[in-house]
Amino acid sequence: MISLLNLLAGTWKKNDVASEAPAAPVPAVPNRIPTGLEERQRLLAHHVRLVARGMANGLAVYGSRGGLGKTRVVLTTLKEEGIEPVILTGHCTPLAMYMSLYEHPESVVFLDDCDAMFRILPALGILRSALWEGEKGSRLVNYNSSQLKVPASFRFEGRIIFAINTLPTRNHAFNAVLSRVDQFDLSASNEEVLEMMKQLAAQGFEGKLTADECMEVVDFIGEFSATRELSLRLLEPSLRKVLYARDEGVDWRQLVASQLHEIGKTAAPQVSDSRSYDLECLKQVLDDHPDSIAEQETAWRMLTRRSRATFFRLKRSLGKVGEQIGTTQAAMGTIG
């Protein structure tokens, strides 16, 4: 039987050994109408193929709701195109990104879950250069660092795909990167997520749960849709809790409900706080440029579009807070 996890991944395993064949789609079901989310995933796959075939230099895939298949669609489609991408995930420094592009100047590079990197100006500068062809049709990437052991510039002829959760709309340096690539918003409503869950539930689960039993779980998840932001990632853990509850003789609904109470909560709308944003940007540029006040100011003003006077006023305010914290800690140490 095909497991739900592999259905979501668009591949399956035989005798627990991964097939060497290209990734296959979810098995066709007679008269099955694709869900709205599946249609958008298929459109995303076409955009990935454009990059894979060298018809676009880059692609930004975004969507505030996680668990809709951004990473899966990108990797599955690249595999179908016979491409093994260079994958950078999590925390990625400008130096690490430069070295990856330098070592793979003709490859497809996939930046997955690297949202924090898009606040770092040197990293954005590297991406801008790697994605924009000059008058002579070449993309010259430059980076200066005392840690650099390779040439400080090279020509990049590859392509870059990056998946992010939300677009930092107030980051003008990042907007300059977006202007150089195709963009795709993979989003879905709770109703569309539930619709796709039902399509998956109709396959049963690992030969241990029938389609009707899986559908009952989906309906139970749907009862929480008014107060939760659902994702496909909720389904398989819920089905496994049903199997566990069956073996232990407990009510699976309590286990699944406890998961749904903690996962997928819809965040309450927040009032925009420009000072908090400006302060976060200040902390970022202080970390990025610890030895140059001029670079700190330039980077901060580029991120916030605020004045030079505001930069120094906010920096003085941040310094006073640090002094107060240090004084308090010293006093507590004396008392101790």
Protein Blocks (a to p, Z undefined) as FASTA:
>chain_A
ZZfklmmnopaceehiacfbdcddddddehiacdfklmmmmmmmmmmmmmmnopafbdcd
ddfbghiopmmmmmmmmmmnopacdddehjadfklmmmmmmmmmmbccddehilmmmmpm
klmmmmmmmmpccfkopacdddddfkbcbdfbdcdfbdcddddfbdcfklmklmmmmmmp
ccddddddfklmmmmmmmmmmnogehlacfklmmmmmmmmmmmmmmcccdfklmmmmmmm
mmmmmmnopafklmmmmmmmmgopacddddddfklmmmmmmmmmmmmmmmbmklmmmmmm
mmnopafklmmmmmmmmmmmmmmmmmmmmmmmmmZZ
